[in-house]
Amino acid sequence: MSSPIEFYFDFSSPYAYLATAGIDALAAKHHRNVTWKPMMLGAALKLTGNRPLVDVPMKGEYTRHDVPRTAKHLNLPFVWPEKFPYAAIAPSRAFYWLATRDETKAKLFARAVFTAYFGHGRDMTTPEAVADVASHLGVPPAETLAALQDQAVKDRLKAETDAAIAKGVFGSPFFFVDGESFWGQDRLPDVARQLGGA
Amino acid sequence: MSSPIEFYFDFSSPYAYLATAGIDALAAKHHRNVTWKPMMLGAALKLTGNRPLVDVPMKGEYTRHDVPRTAKHLNLPFVWPEKFPYAAIAPSRAFYWLATRDETKAKLFARAVFTAYFGHGRDMTTPEAVADVASHLGVPPAETLAALQDQAVKDRLKAETDAAIAKGVFGSPFFFVDGESFWGQDRLPDVARQLGGA
């Protein structure tokens, strides 16, 4: 199996949620794995001077229409969460903590966080909400809550975010396939072409 | 035949150039026409607070790599023009002047301007360069040069740009299909789906 696809995202990004509908199946079709890499996109936005999509005049209105219609096309449940966007520190830290123990479980956790937040509008800002999601995957809430306070876990997310920015990640979702980078959920056809060796 | 697709663009937009490779053929497949609508995107960028893509840190480097690789995939000639981006006032004015006389010729002119600029790196800022492109379509240069000074022609571009912004156009290319809007060359698959009545 060739090197994995890297899938960088912010848990607060609706287009990343839309990308979760297709990325693993697309990779599997081409006998690849996908490494999921949550990051704090706000740190990149500070560097580029960009703002969250929905805060930009005109672009914001477009996004508010575009995301639900695309979710519908992809058969993904979608609601605009009351608190949007949010600083997804808790789920991002929990992801990396889980990933060091069990990468498959970490991905299931990430999908569950996305579905809870964008599919059902559940607040994902608090450690308790994140621990609750993890508990449905068999992780005792007390363990998740402890991990979220662990300095090594905090440092890991910081290091992953810094590394993503150093690699050129400025938006979410952002993919790397064999050294080629693709920004945006609408670039999955290009990811597919790259996987096909075109 | 149903109502035409509206294709808004700035002549200085490389992604608009990439979109010209496919939009008319896609429309024809669905028995639609395409109305080409050049505009001065700078006026919209002022409202959104956005900057030209290549001026944005990180996003700029991505774009400089992404445009040539996509052009290659689409079999379009591409070079980065020395003067990029540019204020495409002259070709935009000439387009609307031509379109009132002959819409087909205006589209051929638009394609020729894009190819001269992004395909061969020719400077398209001057009235003389624009008149030269039009001359290859049988338009006497003196007529084009006179039109570019015509206040009614100047007013037309201003009115078209204002109307585009009022409609919500904040980027280039930007498409409207039966009331649905799609931003970006990478959204042509969505335009196709909309045309298919999905």
Interface residues (C-beta under 8 A of the other chain):
Chain A: A44 L47 T48 G49 N50 R51 V56 P57 M58 K59 E61 Y62 H65 D66 R69 T70 H73 I165 G168 V169 F170 G171 E180 S181 W183 G184 D186 R187 P189 D190 R193 A198
Chain B: A44 L47 T48 G49 N50 R51 V56 P57 M58 K59 E61 Y62 H65 D66 R69 T70 H73 I165 G168 V169 F170 G171 E180 S181 W183 G184 D186 R187 P189 D190 R193 A198
